[in-house]
């Protein structure tokens, strides 16, 4: 659970990360026809709110996995 912090207040309702590897890399898992800009925006929001720099957006609904993998750096 990634809490939302606004003006020093921590809100209990937060975002749910799929995976956090080593406390540094966010993994967002999808199984969709195609990754969209909305998926990338979601991951960028997670990066910004968590003060992390690296994330991977993974789509498992592709023939070759390398075609469904995106590295996102903020």
C-alpha positions as CSV (number, residue, x, y, z in Angstrom):
1,X,0.0,0.0,0.0
2,X,1.4,3.4,-1.0
3,X,-0.2,6.1,1.2
4,X,-1.1,9.5,-0.1
5,X,0.7,12.3,1.7
6,X,-0.8,15.8,1.2
7,X,0.4,18.9,3.0
8,X,2.0,16.8,5.7
9,X,-1.2,14.6,6.2
10,X,-1.1,10.9,5.4
11,X,-4.3,9.6,4.0
12,X,-5.1,5.9,4.7
13,X,-6.7,5.4,1.2
14,X,-3.7,4.9,-1.0
15,X,-2.5,3.2,-4.1
16,X,-1.7,-0.6,-4.2
17,X,1.6,-1.4,-5.9
18,X,1.7,-4.8,-7.6
19,X,5.3,-5.4,-6.5
20,X,8.1,-3.4,-4.9
21,X,11.5,-5.1,-5.5
22,X,14.3,-4.3,-3.0
23,X,12.5,-1.2,-1.8
24,X,13.6,0.5,-5.0
25,X,11.9,-0.9,-8.2
26,X,8.2,-0.8,-8.8
27,X,6.7,-3.6,-10.9
28,X,3.2,-3.0,-12.4
29,X,1.7,-6.1,-13.9
30,X,-1.0,-6.0,-16.6
31,X,-2.7,-8.5,-19.0
32,X,-4.3,-6.2,-21.6
33,X,-4.6,-6.2,-25.4
34,X,-2.1,-3.3,-25.5
35,X,-0.4,-1.0,-23.1
36,X,-1.7,2.6,-23.2
37,X,-0.5,6.0,-22.2
38,X,-2.9,5.6,-19.2
39,X,-0.9,2.6,-18.0
40,X,2.3,4.6,-18.2
41,X,0.7,7.6,-16.4
42,X,-0.4,5.3,-13.6
43,X,3.2,4.0,-13.1
44,X,4.6,7.6,-13.3
45,X,2.2,8.5,-10.5
46,X,3.4,5.6,-8.4
47,X,7.0,6.7,-9.0
48,X,6.3,10.3,-8.0
49,X,4.3,9.5,-4.9
50,X,6.9,6.9,-3.7
51,X,10.0,9.0,-4.5
52,X,11.3,6.0,-6.5
53,X,13.1,6.4,-9.8
54,X,12.7,3.1,-11.7
55,X,9.6,1.0,-12.6
56,X,8.8,-1.8,-15.1
57,X,5.4,-2.0,-16.7
58,X,4.8,-5.6,-17.7
59,X,2.0,-6.9,-20.0
60,X,1.7,-10.6,-20.0
61,X,-0.9,-10.7,-22.8
62,X,1.6,-10.7,-25.7
63,X,3.3,-13.5,-27.7
64,X,6.8,-12.4,-26.9
65,X,7.3,-11.0,-23.4
66,X,9.9,-8.5,-24.5
67,X,7.2,-6.8,-26.5
68,X,5.1,-6.3,-23.4
69,X,7.9,-4.9,-21.2
70,X,8.5,-1.2,-20.6
71,X,11.1,0.4,-18.4
72,X,10.0,3.7,-17.0
73,X,12.4,6.1,-15.3
74,X,11.4,9.4,-13.6
